[in-house]
Amino acid sequence: MASWFAKGLARGFLGKISYILVIVGGIVMVIAAIAGFIGMGVMAPSALGSFFGGFVIQMILGAVAFYFARRVHELLWAVVLSIVGFIGISMGNLGGVLVALGGIASLIAIFLKRV
């Protein structure tokens, strides 16, 4: 019985943490992109970001992360948000790290639920 309680607690806690990480990461990505547009360099320089117009892509990725954060508890969207986070990391933004961590935490919670 104690292991069942611990698994339920871990799933609920990881689910909430993953949601919060993805929300905050999406907001950070959008704010960093807006700050980059107005000339305040917040992002670390990266080849991928400068090649593809990093500010526009960061804003799109942040909006996707923010919009789909409420679905982070579903397997498909946890994988998609993890990929969005890893793309954000490659573009040199802290928001990408938060989104990727939220997606990974959600994947762990999903697989704990299946055990």
C-alpha positions in Angstrom: 0.0 0.0 0.0 2.8 2.4 0.7 4.3 1.9 -2.7 1.0 2.6 -4.3 0.7 5.9 -2.4 4.3 6.8 -3.3 3.7 6.2 -7.0 0.5 8.3 -6.9 2.2 11.1 -5.1 5.1 11.0 -7.6 2.8 11.0 -10.6 0.7 14.0 -9.3 3.8 15.9 -8.2 5.7 15.3 -11.5 2.5 16.1 -13.5 2.2 19.5 -11.8 5.9 20.3 -12.0 6.0 19.4 -15.7 3.0 21.7 -16.4 4.6 24.6 -14.5 8.0 24.1 -16.2 6.4 24.1 -19.7 4.3 27.2 -19.0 7.3 29.1 -17.6 9.6 27.9 -20.4 7.1 29.0 -23.0 6.8 32.4 -21.5 10.5 32.8 -21.2 11.0 31.8 -24.9 8.4 34.4 -26.0 9.9 37.2 -23.8 13.4 36.4 -25.0 12.2 36.5 -28.6 10.5 39.9 -28.1 13.5 41.2 -26.3 15.7 40.1 -29.2 13.4 41.9 -31.7 13.8 45.2 -29.9 17.6 44.8 -29.7 18.2 43.5 -26.2 20.2 40.3 -26.7 18.9 37.8 -24.2 19.7 34.6 -26.2 23.1 33.0 -26.4 24.5 33.2 -29.9 23.9 30.0 -31.9 24.4 29.1 -35.5 21.0 27.5 -35.8 19.3 30.5 -34.4 21.0 33.0 -36.7 20.5 30.8 -39.8 16.8 30.4 -39.4 15.8 33.8 -38.0 16.0 32.7 -34.4 13.7 35.3 -32.9 10.7 34.3 -35.0 11.3 30.6 -34.4 11.7 31.2 -30.7 8.5 33.1 -30.6 6.7 30.3 -32.4 8.2 27.6 -30.2 7.3 29.5 -27.1 3.7 30.0 -28.2 3.5 26.3 -29.0 4.8 25.3 -25.6 2.5 27.7 -23.8 -0.6 26.6 -25.8 0.0 22.9 -25.4 1.2 23.0 -21.8 -2.3 21.9 -20.7 -1.9 18.7 -22.7 1.5 17.8 -21.4 0.0 14.9 -19.5 -0.7 13.1 -22.8 2.1 11.0 -24.3 2.0 12.5 -27.8 2.2 16.1 -26.5 4.9 15.3 -23.9 7.1 14.0 -26.7 6.3 17.0 -28.9 7.0 19.4 -26.1 10.3 17.6 -25.3 11.3 18.1 -29.0 10.2 21.7 -28.9 12.4 22.1 -25.8 15.4 20.5 -27.4 15.0 22.8 -30.4 14.8 25.8 -28.1 18.0 24.6 -26.3 19.8 24.4 -29.6 18.8 28.0 -30.3 20.4 29.1 -27.1 17.5 29.9 -24.7 16.8 29.1 -21.1 13.1 28.7 -21.9 14.0 25.7 -24.1 15.7 24.0 -21.1 12.6 24.5 -19.0 10.3 23.2 -21.7 12.5 20.1 -22.3 12.7 19.4 -18.5 8.9 19.7 -18.3 8.4 17.3 -21.2 10.9 14.8 -19.7 9.2 15.1 -16.3 5.9 14.5 -17.9 7.2 11.4 -19.8 8.4 10.0 -16.5 5.0 10.7 -14.9 3.2 9.0 -17.8 5.3 5.9 -17.6 5.0 5.8 -13.8 1.2 5.8 -14.3 1.5 2.7 -16.5 3.5 0.7 -14.0 
